[in-house]
């Protein structure tokens, strides 16, 4: 029985273990799922200037960096400061079987969406079996000629 190949299985296990150790990841919360022949990663980046978003892929590691700048004067007296500012980064280890040269990114309403397609060679495919008629034995051919 064939099993379905999932290049993110190990990464998901790693992320699950990491999230157990860290109570929250305020910089870039992530949703990751498969939809058809693509993996979709959505990261919350509210208040980030889209021109500050930098995405790199090197040695099967995808890195996302973004910056949220503070628009408050330096001499302001803070009463509450819960919204983080500065540069944030998140890395994803990508498995084999993904088309790294066809990754697409879009940013809308504070959410960065990465579409990571499955490579053609990793997609399941049907293999057609070719066949040819086998030659009939001579005895069968003689019977057919006699009956005709």
N, C-alpha and C positions, 0 to 999 in steps of 0.2 A: 504494500500500500504506500503510495507516495505521500509525503508530508509537504505542507505548504511552507515555502521559504519566507522567513520574516527577518530582514536584515536589522530591524530595530529591537529584536527580542532581548539581546544582551544589554543594549543601552537602556531599555525600559527597566530591566531588573536592577541595573546600576543606579538609575535615577530614583527608583523606589527606595532602595537602601539609603541613598544619600538624603532623600527627603525625610526619612525616619530620624536621621541624626540632626538635621537642621529644621527647626520648627517652622520656618517660613523663608521664602525667597522673595523679598520685597522688590528686588531690582527688576526682574523679568519673569513673571509667572508664565508658565508654558502649558499649552495643550498640544498633544501629539496624537495623531490618529491616521489610519489608512482609509482612503476613499478611492475605490476602484484601483487604478494602476498608479496612484500617487500617494505619498505620505504628506500630510499637511501638519505644519508646526505653526501655532499661533502664539505670539508673545505680546503681552500687554506692555505698551510703552507710552502711557499717557503723558502729554506735556513735552514730548521729545520733538526736537526739530528734525524733520525727515532728512535734511541734508547732513545731519550728524550720524546717521545710521551707516555703519560699515559692516559688510558681510564678506568673509573670506572662507575659502575651502583649501586646506592644505593637508596632505597625507590623511585623507578621510576624516579630518576634523573640521567641522563647520563652526566658525566663530562669529558671533554677532556682538557688535559694540555700538553703544548709543550714548548720547550725552543729554542730560536734562540740566539746563542752566537755571540758576536762581535769578529772579528778576527783582529781588529785594535789595535795597541799599545796604552796604556793609555796616553802616552805623545804626541799623534798625535794632530795636530791643525786642527780642523774641519772647512771646508769651507761650507759644507752642510751636514746635518745629518737627512735624511728623513726616512730611513729604520729602523723600530723599532727593538730593541733587548730586550732580557729578557725572562721572562716566561709569557705565554699567557694561558688563560683558557676560556672555553665556556661551558655553561650548557644547556641541553635540558630537559624539563619535558616531560616524556613519558607517554602516556595514557594507559588505560587498553586495553587488546586485543593484546598485542605484546609479542613475544617470547623473553624475555630478556636474557634467557640462550643460545640463538642461534645467538646473534649479532656477526657479523664478521667485521673485520677492515683490510684495506690494504692501503699502502702508496706508491704512484708512481708519479714521476715527480712533486713533491711539493704539491700533492693533497692527503688528507686523505679521504678515502671513507668508510663510515659505512653502512652496510647492516643490516637492522632491520626487521626481518620477522614478519608477522602477525601470531599470535598464532592459532593453529588448531581450538580451541573452538570459535574463533572470525570469522572464515571464513564462508561465506554463504554455505549452503549445501541443497541438495534436500532430502526430506523425502518421502520415498515410502509408498504408502497406500496399505496395504494387504487387501484382500477380500476373502470371502468364498461364495460358492453357497448356496443360501437359500433353505431349503427343500420345495418341491412342495406340494401344498395342496392336500389332499386325493382325491377330486373330479377330479382334473386334472389327477392324476395318473390313476384313473378308466377309464376315457375317452381314454387315450393313450393305455391301455390294451385292451379295446374293439375294437379299430380300428386296432390293430395288428393282 
